[in-house]
Amino acid sequence: MTGALGLLSIKSITYLTFTVFLIAAAGYLLGRITIKGINLGTAGVFIAALLYGCFFYSSLEANLVVGDVTFAKEALKIVENVGLVLFVSSVGFIAGPSFFRNLKKNYKSYVSLGLIIILAAVLVTVAVIFIGERFSSEDHESFKALVAGLLSGALTSTPAFSAAKESVGAAHEDLVAVGNGIAYLFGVIGVVLFVQLVPKIMKADMVVERQKIMADQSDEKKDDPDLIKLDDFGLCAFSVAAILGILVGCIGYKGFSLTVTGGCLLVTLVFGHFGKIGKVSIIPSITSLKVFRELGLMLFLIGAGVAGGASFIRYFRPIYVIYGAIITILPMIIGFIFSKYVMKMPLLNSLGSLTGGMTSTPALGTLISTAGTEAVASAYAATYPIALLSIVIATKLMIQLL
């Protein structure tokens, strides 16, 4: 019996591996389709994953089994979390050398922008609850749970998703998941397209904009030739930072934690800032970080996309998509106007901060490609923690008070 289960598990793992690479190949091909200079890039992987989840999730469930029990949901969560660790840790290492100096100089702008975006998102969500429930067949508590899910999906925020499920209770947590899955699609695509469209609409000279954002930053901290490297690619340093980040993310207080995302980002920012311990280098090579960043983003989008697609068709209502789009678009526009015209931030600083304020991991990957510089990651990393903390607190308060 044990041997049979082991053999079946091997088949299941092989099927999962095949599925991941199949979606990745299709997604990158989709992402390469360019219309008037705009493409989905890596976000094409999310579309491919969502479509797979819509039409083939039952096949995944049938093949990822041990005995009579499917572990498709758990397997996708593993894929998603591994991707998050790789991506966020890479971003932290890359941004670390300039992060704290940049934050010290511009902390008022970053804190203000993060709070403005989340406040706008919550106010729009509250308006959707009060106005939308008049046209919904759901009772108040059910509709509120669904819209709370729309908020987390519109901001692609896993911590907000978890906070919403915890706050609504077991009776309504499935509706939170439904709302999250419905809004997640536009939450990803909307911000990805926004960071590509804005520079074109404003006819920005990207060479000039890159010079502005890099004026206060150095792209990476150069190693002293005498530093000891534990391995050629820096995989040991990356692994140690990831371990510490996961542990920090698991620390909770009164229901709040940084989560794996926040923990890994915090630890790798510190590692990237100091760069060494004594004579030992603790920064991986930039080549390794770029590979891990892209690989991590791909895995994250596949795990989240397939899981979201599984319930997308079953619970899909056009009006819910519209609500989710509104919750994504209005805070994004308000945030950009505030950063660009009130705080007078340069274009790439504004867009980098915006991706952090919208807690949009996929959009950061697109922005780095669009901007042609890693420096935008520092602006993302400065705003992201503020937005992370704010959206979790705001979600819980919104559900409790309404």
C-alpha positions in Angstrom: 0.0 0.0 0.0 2.8 2.4 0.9 4.6 1.6 -2.3 1.5 2.3 -4.4 1.0 5.6 -2.6 4.6 6.5 -3.2 4.4 5.7 -6.9 1.2 7.6 -7.2 2.8 10.6 -5.5 5.6 10.5 -8.0 3.1 10.5 -10.9 1.3 13.4 -9.3 4.5 15.5 -8.8 5.4 14.7 -12.4 2.0 15.9 -13.6 2.3 19.1 -11.5 5.7 19.8 -12.9 4.5 19.2 -16.5 1.5 21.5 -15.8 3.7 24.3 -14.5 6.0 24.3 -17.5 3.1 24.0 -19.9 1.4 27.1 -18.5 4.7 29.0 -18.4 5.4 28.2 -22.1 1.9 29.3 -23.2 2.0 32.3 -20.9 5.2 33.7 -22.2 4.1 33.3 -25.8 0.9 35.1 -24.9 2.9 37.8 -23.1 4.9 38.5 -26.3 1.9 39.6 -28.3 2.4 43.3 -28.7 -0.3 45.8 -29.8 0.8 49.4 -30.3 3.8 48.8 -28.1 1.8 47.3 -25.2 2.1 43.7 -24.1 1.3 41.6 -21.1 4.8 40.4 -20.5 5.1 38.0 -17.6 1.4 38.7 -16.8 0.6 36.6 -19.8 1.5 33.7 -17.6 -1.3 34.7 -15.2 -3.8 34.7 -18.1 -2.7 31.3 -19.2 -2.9 30.0 -15.6 -6.4 31.5 -15.2 -7.6 29.8 -18.4 -6.1 26.5 -17.3 -7.8 26.8 -13.9 -11.1 27.6 -15.6 -11.1 24.6 -18.0 -8.7 22.0 -16.6 -8.7 22.3 -12.8 -10.8 19.1 -12.6 -8.0 17.3 -14.4 -5.4 18.7 -12.0 -7.6 17.5 -9.1 -7.9 14.0 -10.6 -4.1 13.6 -11.0 -2.9 15.2 -7.8 -4.1 12.6 -5.4 -2.9 10.4 -2.6 -5.3 7.6 -2.1 -8.7 9.1 -2.6 -7.7 12.6 -1.4 -6.7 15.4 -3.9 -4.1 17.9 -2.9 -4.3 20.2 -5.9 -5.2 23.2 -3.8 -2.2 22.6 -1.5 0.2 22.0 -4.4 -0.8 25.2 -6.0 -0.3 27.1 -2.8 3.2 25.6 -2.5 4.0 26.7 -6.0 2.7 30.2 -5.2 4.6 30.6 -2.0 7.9 29.3 -3.4 7.4 31.9 -6.2 6.8 34.7 -3.7 9.9 33.9 -1.7 12.1 33.9 -4.8 10.6 37.1 -6.2 10.3 39.2 -3.1 13.7 38.1 -1.8 15.3 39.1 -5.1 13.6 42.4 -5.1 14.8 43.1 -1.5 18.4 42.2 -2.4 18.4 44.4 -5.5 16.7 47.4 -3.7 18.7 47.0 -0.5 21.8 49.0 -1.3 19.9 52.2 -2.0 16.6 51.5 -0.1 17.4 53.1 3.3 19.1 56.2 1.9 16.2 56.6 -0.5 13.6 56.1 2.3 15.3 58.5 4.6 15.2 61.2 2.0 11.7 60.6 0.7 9.9 58.8 3.6 7.1 61.4 3.9 6.3 60.9 0.2 6.3 57.1 0.4 4.3 56.9 3.6 1.7 59.5 2.4 1.3 57.8 -1.0 0.9 54.3 0.6 -1.8 55.6 2.9 -3.6 57.6 0.2 -3.9 54.6 -2.1 -5.2 52.3 0.6 -7.6 54.9 2.0 -9.0 55.5 -1.6 -9.3 51.8 -2.1 -11.2 51.3 1.1 -13.5 54.2 0.6 -14.4 53.0 -2.9 -15.0 49.5 -1.4 -17.3 50.9 1.2 -19.3 52.8 -1.5 -19.6 49.5 -3.5 -21.0 47.7 -0.5 -23.6 50.3 0.3 -24.6 51.0 -3.3 -24.1 47.5 -4.8 -26.1 45.5 -2.2 -29.3 47.3 -3.3 -29.0 45.4 -6.6 -27.7 42.1 -5.1 -29.7 39.1 -4.1 -27.2 38.4 -1.3 -27.8 39.5 2.3 -25.7 42.2 3.8 -23.1 40.0 5.5 -22.7 37.8 2.4 -22.3 40.7 0.0 -19.9 42.4 2.4 -17.8 39.3 2.5 -17.8 39.0 -1.3 -16.8 42.7 -1.8 -14.1 42.4 0.8 -12.7 39.6 -1.4 -13.0 41.9 -4.4 -10.8 44.5 -2.5 -8.1 41.9 -1.8 -8.2 40.7 -5.4 -8.2 44.3 -6.8 -5.0 45.0 -4.9 -3.6 41.4 -5.4 -3.1 41.4 -1.7 -2.7 38.0 -0.1 -2.5 39.5 3.5 -5.8 41.4 2.9 -7.3 38.2 1.6 -6.3 36.3 4.7 -7.5 39.1 7.0 -10.8 39.2 5.2 -11.4 35.5 5.5 -10.5 35.6 9.2 -12.8 38.5 9.9 -15.9 37.3 8.1 -15.9 33.9 9.8 -16.3 30.4 8.5 -19.8 30.9 7.2 -18.8 33.5 4.6 -15.1 32.8 3.9 -15.9 31.0 0.6 -17.5 34.3 -0.6 -14.3 36.1 0.2 -12.4 33.6 -2.0 -14.9 34.1 -4.8 -14.5 37.8 -4.7 -10.8 37.6 -4.6 -10.7 35.3 -7.7 -13.0 37.4 -9.7 -11.2 40.7 -9.1 -7.6 39.3 -9.2 -7.5 39.2 -13.0 -8.1 42.9 -13.5 -6.1 43.6 -10.4 -3.0 42.1 -12.2 -3.7 43.2 -15.7 -5.0 46.7 -14.8 -1.8 47.8 -13.0 0.5 46.0 -15.5 -1.1 47.9 -18.4 -1.2 51.2 -16.4 2.6 51.3 -15.8 3.1 50.7 -19.5 0.5 53.2 -20.8 1.3 56.2 -18.6 4.9 56.7 -20.0 3.5 56.5 -23.5 0.5 58.8 -22.8 2.9 61.4 -21.2 5.4 60.9 -24.0 8.1 60.4 -21.4 11.8 60.4 -22.4 12.8 57.2 -20.6 16.5 58.0 -20.8 15.8 61.2 -18.9 13.5 59.5 -16.5 16.0 56.8 -15.7 18.6 59.5 -15.0 16.2 61.1 -12.5 15.5 58.0 -10.5 19.1 56.9 -10.5 20.5 60.3 -9.5 19.8 59.4 -5.8 20.5 55.7 -6.1 23.2 53.3 -7.0 21.9 50.2 -8.8 24.0 47.8 -6.7 26.7 47.8 -4.1 30.0 46.7 -5.5 31.8 44.0 -3.6 35.3 44.6 -2.2 37.5 42.2 -4.1 38.8 40.8 -0.8 35.3 39.6 0.4 34.8 35.9 0.8 32.0 34.4 -1.3 30.5 31.3 0.1 29.6 30.2 -3.5 29.9 31.7 -7.0 26.3 32.5 -7.4 25.4 33.6 -3.8 22.9 30.8 -3.4 23.9 30.3 0.2 23.4 33.9 1.2 20.0 33.9 -0.7 18.9 30.7 1.2 19.9 32.1 4.6 18.0 35.3 4.0 15.0 33.4 2.7 15.0 31.2 5.8 15.2 34.2 8.2 12.5 36.0 6.1 10.1 33.2 6.4 10.7 32.9 10.2 10.2 36.7 10.6 7.0 36.5 8.5 5.6 33.8 10.7 5.8 36.0 13.8 2.3 37.2 14.7 0.8 39.6 17.2 -2.9 39.9 17.8 -3.8 38.4 14.4 -1.3 40.5 12.4 2.0 39.3 10.8 4.2 40.5 8.0 3.5 37.2 6.2 6.2 35.4 4.2 6.1 38.3 1.7 6.8 41.0 4.2 9.3 39.0 6.2 11.4 38.1 3.2 11.3 41.7 1.9 12.4 43.1 5.2 15.3 40.6 5.8 16.7 40.9 2.2 16.5 44.7 2.3 18.7 44.5 5.4 21.1 42.0 3.8 21.3 44.1 0.7 21.9 47.3 2.7 24.9 45.9 4.7 26.2 43.7 2.0 28.6 41.8 4.2 29.3 40.3 7.6 32.9 40.8 8.4 34.8 39.6 5.4 31.9 37.4 4.1 29.7 38.7 1.2 26.0 38.2 1.9 24.7 39.5 -1.5 24.1 37.1 -4.4 25.3 38.0 -7.8 23.0 40.3 -9.8 22.7 37.6 -12.5 21.3 35.1 -9.9 18.9 37.7 -8.5 17.5 38.6 -11.9 16.9 34.9 -12.7 15.3 34.2 -9.3 13.1 37.3 -9.7 11.7 36.2 -13.0 11.3 32.6 -12.0 9.6 33.5 -8.8 7.2 35.8 -10.5 6.3 33.1 -13.0 5.7 30.5 -10.2 3.6 33.0 -8.2 1.4 33.8 -11.1 0.9 30.2 -12.0 -0.1 29.2 -8.5 -2.5 32.1 -8.0 -3.9 32.0 -11.5 -4.8 28.3 -11.6 -6.5 28.5 -8.2 -8.4 31.7 -9.1 -9.5 30.2 -12.4 -11.0 27.2 -10.7 -13.9 29.2 -9.2 -14.0 32.0 -11.8 -16.6 30.6 -14.1 -18.8 29.1 -11.4 -19.3 32.4 -9.5 -18.7 34.9 -12.3 -21.0 37.8 -12.6 -20.2 40.8 -14.9 -21.1 43.3 -12.3 -18.6 41.9 -9.8 -15.9 42.3 -12.5 -16.9 46.0 -12.8 -16.8 46.5 -9.0 -13.3 44.9 -8.9 -12.1 47.1 -11.8 -13.4 50.2 -10.1 -11.6 49.3 -6.9 -8.4 48.9 -8.9 -8.6 51.9 -11.2 -9.7 54.7 -8.9 -7.1 54.3 -6.2 -4.4 53.8 -8.9 -5.3 57.1 -10.6 -5.7 59.0 -7.4 -2.3 57.6 -6.2 -0.5 58.6 -9.4 -2.0 62.1 -9.5 -1.0 62.6 -5.8 2.6 61.4 -6.3 3.2 63.1 -9.6 1.5 66.5 -9.1 1.2 66.9 -5.3 4.4 65.3 -4.1 6.3 66.2 -7.3 7.9 62.8 -7.6 9.7 61.9 -10.9 7.7 59.6 -13.2 9.5 56.4 -12.4 9.5 57.1 -8.7 5.8 57.7 -9.0 5.1 54.4 -10.9 7.5 52.4 -8.7 5.8 53.7 -5.6 2.4 53.1 -7.1 3.1 49.4 -7.7 4.1 49.2 -4.0 1.0 51.0 -2.9 -1.2 48.8 -5.0 0.8 45.8 -3.6 1.2 44.6 -7.2 4.0 42.1 -7.5 3.4 41.4 -11.2 3.3 45.1 -12.1 6.8 45.7 -10.6 8.2 43.0 -12.9 6.6 44.8 -15.9 7.8 48.2 -14.7 11.4 47.1 -14.3 11.3 45.9 -18.0 9.5 49.1 -19.1 11.8 51.5 -17.2 15.0 49.6 -18.1 16.4 49.9 -14.6 16.3 48.0 -11.4 16.1 51.3 -9.4 12.3 51.4 -9.5 12.3 48.4 -7.1 13.6 50.7 -4.4 10.5 52.9 -4.7 8.3 49.8 -4.7 10.0 48.4 -1.6 9.6 51.8 0.3 5.8 52.0 -0.2 4.9 48.3 -0.1 5.3 47.8 3.7 3.1 50.8 4.4 0.4 49.6 2.1 0.7 46.0 3.4 0.1 47.1 7.0 -2.6 49.6 6.1 -4.7 47.2 3.9 -4.7 44.5 6.6 -5.8 46.9 9.3 -8.3 48.6 7.1 -9.8 45.4 5.9 -10.5 44.1 9.4 -11.9 47.5 10.5 -14.1 47.7 7.5 -15.7 44.3 8.0 -16.1 44.8 11.8 -17.7 48.3 11.5 -20.0 48.0 8.6 
